[in-house]
Amino acid sequence: MNAGIPSTRTARLSVIEQLLGQYVVKSQQQLVSLLAEEGIQVTQATLSRDLDDLRASKVRTQEGDFAYAVPTQSPLEKVMLDEITCEQDRRNSAAHGAGAGAGAGVGARAGSRAGAGARASQHVDIFTPVARRHTQLAKVIGSLITKVVCAQNLVVIHTPPGAAQYVASAIDKYPIDHVAGTIAGDDTVMMITTDNAAAQEKMDWLMSMVGAEK
């Protein structure tokens, strides 16, 4: 089994939340060390902000010590919802702008046709349709992937709570070779590929996509 953790804020918050549930973390320095073991390098200042975002606070343990804990209802769900809302707002704004531009462009189109040919010969679109779709998908789900695990012909994608179906839906709309389909729960997406090699390839593809969104 092979696994990867994206170096995004959402992924880091998810790991911190898991570590606080698995270990008795008494100091930020201890948490920095635990994150380093997971391959995540973080400064003290960034970690302090992350703990604030998670609303983590020190509580008394049964042994009488004080350790960090997060609320039962994870603030990570709000972070995830904010990411989805922001992306949907961006897409709606872009669609609205395109619609307004189309109306204004009808009147100006006739006058601009004469110069369009000369300009077209000078303009080269360096982005292929596949590259554009890749960029769009990265913007939609890149910040919502917290971990990717490859097991035989399966790619398991971990997300914040409540985001799995949104991520699966976005992936299903993207034409991907050697992918039979996806199954989504609450915070986990299973991508079923045709063989083991395809699964490893799709895991690498997802990790590169997350990197493109950073």
Contacts in CASP RR format, 6 or more apart in sequence:
PFRMAT RR
TARGET T0000
AUTHOR 0000-0000-0000
METHOD contacts of the structure
MODEL  1
MNAGIPSTRTARLSVIEQLLGQYVVKSQQQLVSLLAEEGIQVTQATLSRD
LDDLRASKVRTQEGDFAYAVPTQSPLEKVMLDEITCEQDRRNSAAHGAGA
GAGAGVGARAGSRAGAGARASQHVDIFTPVARRHTQLAKVIGSLITKVVC
AQNLVVIHTPPGAAQYVASAIDKYPIDHVAGTIAGDDTVMMITTDNAAAQ
EKMDWLMSMVGAEK
1 149 0 8 1.000
1 150 0 8 1.000
1 151 0 8 1.000
2 149 0 8 1.000
2 150 0 8 1.000
2 151 0 8 1.000
2 200 0 8 1.000
2 203 0 8 1.000
3 147 0 8 1.000
3 148 0 8 1.000
3 149 0 8 1.000
3 150 0 8 1.000
4 147 0 8 1.000
4 148 0 8 1.000
4 149 0 8 1.000
4 203 0 8 1.000
4 207 0 8 1.000
5 11 0 8 1.000
5 15 0 8 1.000
5 38 0 8 1.000
5 39 0 8 1.000
5 40 0 8 1.000
5 146 0 8 1.000
5 147 0 8 1.000
5 148 0 8 1.000
6 142 0 8 1.000
6 145 0 8 1.000
6 146 0 8 1.000
6 147 0 8 1.000
6 148 0 8 1.000
6 207 0 8 1.000
6 210 0 8 1.000
6 211 0 8 1.000
7 40 0 8 1.000
7 211 0 8 1.000
7 214 0 8 1.000
8 142 0 8 1.000
8 143 0 8 1.000
8 145 0 8 1.000
8 146 0 8 1.000
8 210 0 8 1.000
8 211 0 8 1.000
8 213 0 8 1.000
8 214 0 8 1.000
9 50 0 8 1.000
9 79 0 8 1.000
9 143 0 8 1.000
10 76 0 8 1.000
10 79 0 8 1.000
10 80 0 8 1.000
10 83 0 8 1.000
10 143 0 8 1.000
10 144 0 8 1.000
10 145 0 8 1.000
10 146 0 8 1.000
10 160 0 8 1.000
11 145 0 8 1.000
11 146 0 8 1.000
11 147 0 8 1.000
11 210 0 8 1.000
12 35 0 8 1.000
12 40 0 8 1.000
12 42 0 8 1.000
12 50 0 8 1.000
13 50 0 8 1.000
13 53 0 8 1.000
13 54 0 8 1.000
13 76 0 8 1.000
13 79 0 8 1.000
13 160 0 8 1.000
14 76 0 8 1.000
14 146 0 8 1.000
14 147 0 8 1.000
14 158 0 8 1.000
14 160 0 8 1.000
15 35 0 8 1.000
15 38 0 8 1.000
15 40 0 8 1.000
15 146 0 8 1.000
16 31 0 8 1.000
16 35 0 8 1.000
16 47 0 8 1.000
16 50 0 8 1.000
16 51 0 8 1.000
16 54 0 8 1.000
16 56 0 8 1.000
17 54 0 8 1.000
17 70 0 8 1.000
17 74 0 8 1.000
17 76 0 8 1.000
19 25 0 8 1.000
19 31 0 8 1.000
19 34 0 8 1.000
19 35 0 8 1.000
19 38 0 8 1.000
20 31 0 8 1.000
20 54 0 8 1.000
20 56 0 8 1.000
20 68 0 8 1.000
20 69 0 8 1.000
20 70 0 8 1.000
21 69 0 8 1.000
21 70 0 8 1.000
23 30 0 8 1.000
23 34 0 8 1.000
24 61 0 8 1.000
24 65 0 8 1.000
24 67 0 8 1.000
25 31 0 8 1.000
25 34 0 8 1.000
25 67 0 8 1.000
25 68 0 8 1.000
26 65 0 8 1.000
26 66 0 8 1.000
26 67 0 8 1.000
26 68 0 8 1.000
28 44 0 8 1.000
28 47 0 8 1.000
28 48 0 8 1.000
28 51 0 8 1.000
29 44 0 8 1.000
31 47 0 8 1.000
31 68 0 8 1.000
32 42 0 8 1.000
32 44 0 8 1.000
32 47 0 8 1.000
35 41 0 8 1.000
35 42 0 8 1.000
35 47 0 8 1.000
42 50 0 8 1.000
51 68 0 8 1.000
53 75 0 8 1.000
53 79 0 8 1.000
54 70 0 8 1.000
54 74 0 8 1.000
54 75 0 8 1.000
54 76 0 8 1.000
55 70 0 8 1.000
55 71 0 8 1.000
55 75 0 8 1.000
56 68 0 8 1.000
56 69 0 8 1.000
56 70 0 8 1.000
57 68 0 8 1.000
57 69 0 8 1.000
58 66 0 8 1.000
58 67 0 8 1.000
58 68 0 8 1.000
58 69 0 8 1.000
59 66 0 8 1.000
59 67 0 8 1.000
59 68 0 8 1.000
59 69 0 8 1.000
60 66 0 8 1.000
61 67 0 8 1.000
74 161 0 8 1.000
76 160 0 8 1.000
76 161 0 8 1.000
77 160 0 8 1.000
77 161 0 8 1.000
77 162 0 8 1.000
79 160 0 8 1.000
80 144 0 8 1.000
80 159 0 8 1.000
80 160 0 8 1.000
80 161 0 8 1.000
80 162 0 8 1.000
80 163 0 8 1.000
83 143 0 8 1.000
83 144 0 8 1.000
84 144 0 8 1.000
84 163 0 8 1.000
84 166 0 8 1.000
87 139 0 8 1.000
87 140 0 8 1.000
90 139 0 8 1.000
127 135 0 8 1.000
133 174 0 8 1.000
133 175 0 8 1.000
134 209 0 8 1.000
134 212 0 8 1.000
135 212 0 8 1.000
137 170 0 8 1.000
137 171 0 8 1.000
137 174 0 8 1.000
137 209 0 8 1.000
138 209 0 8 1.000
138 210 0 8 1.000
138 211 0 8 1.000
138 212 0 8 1.000
138 213 0 8 1.000
139 213 0 8 1.000
140 170 0 8 1.000
141 166 0 8 1.000
141 167 0 8 1.000
141 170 0 8 1.000
141 171 0 8 1.000
141 209 0 8 1.000
142 209 0 8 1.000
142 210 0 8 1.000
142 211 0 8 1.000
142 213 0 8 1.000
143 210 0 8 1.000
143 213 0 8 1.000
144 159 0 8 1.000
144 160 0 8 1.000
144 163 0 8 1.000
144 166 0 8 1.000
144 167 0 8 1.000
145 157 0 8 1.000
145 158 0 8 1.000
145 159 0 8 1.000
145 167 0 8 1.000
145 206 0 8 1.000
145 210 0 8 1.000
146 158 0 8 1.000
146 159 0 8 1.000
146 160 0 8 1.000
147 157 0 8 1.000
147 158 0 8 1.000
148 155 0 8 1.000
148 156 0 8 1.000
148 157 0 8 1.000
148 158 0 8 1.000
148 203 0 8 1.000
148 206 0 8 1.000
148 207 0 8 1.000
149 155 0 8 1.000
149 156 0 8 1.000
149 158 0 8 1.000
149 203 0 8 1.000
150 156 0 8 1.000
150 199 0 8 1.000
150 200 0 8 1.000
150 202 0 8 1.000
150 203 0 8 1.000
151 199 0 8 1.000
152 196 0 8 1.000
152 199 0 8 1.000
153 192 0 8 1.000
153 193 0 8 1.000
153 194 0 8 1.000
153 195 0 8 1.000
153 196 0 8 1.000
153 198 0 8 1.000
153 199 0 8 1.000
154 190 0 8 1.000
154 191 0 8 1.000
154 192 0 8 1.000
154 193 0 8 1.000
154 199 0 8 1.000
155 190 0 8 1.000
155 191 0 8 1.000
155 193 0 8 1.000
155 199 0 8 1.000
155 202 0 8 1.000
155 203 0 8 1.000
155 206 0 8 1.000
156 188 0 8 1.000
156 189 0 8 1.000
156 190 0 8 1.000
156 191 0 8 1.000
157 164 0 8 1.000
157 167 0 8 1.000
157 188 0 8 1.000
157 189 0 8 1.000
157 190 0 8 1.000
157 191 0 8 1.000
157 206 0 8 1.000
158 187 0 8 1.000
158 188 0 8 1.000
159 167 0 8 1.000
159 187 0 8 1.000
159 188 0 8 1.000
159 189 0 8 1.000
160 187 0 8 1.000
161 186 0 8 1.000
161 187 0 8 1.000
162 186 0 8 1.000
162 187 0 8 1.000
163 187 0 8 1.000
164 184 0 8 1.000
164 185 0 8 1.000
164 186 0 8 1.000
164 187 0 8 1.000
164 188 0 8 1.000
164 189 0 8 1.000
165 184 0 8 1.000
165 185 0 8 1.000
167 184 0 8 1.000
167 189 0 8 1.000
168 182 0 8 1.000
168 183 0 8 1.000
168 184 0 8 1.000
168 189 0 8 1.000
169 184 0 8 1.000
171 182 0 8 1.000
171 189 0 8 1.000
171 191 0 8 1.000
172 181 0 8 1.000
172 182 0 8 1.000
176 202 0 8 1.000
177 198 0 8 1.000
178 193 0 8 1.000
178 194 0 8 1.000
178 195 0 8 1.000
178 198 0 8 1.000
178 201 0 8 1.000
178 202 0 8 1.000
179 191 0 8 1.000
179 192 0 8 1.000
179 193 0 8 1.000
179 194 0 8 1.000
179 198 0 8 1.000
179 202 0 8 1.000
180 192 0 8 1.000
180 193 0 8 1.000
180 194 0 8 1.000
181 191 0 8 1.000
181 192 0 8 1.000
182 189 0 8 1.000
182 190 0 8 1.000
182 191 0 8 1.000
182 192 0 8 1.000
183 189 0 8 1.000
183 190 0 8 1.000
183 192 0 8 1.000
184 190 0 8 1.000
191 199 0 8 1.000
191 202 0 8 1.000
193 199 0 8 1.000
193 202 0 8 1.000
END
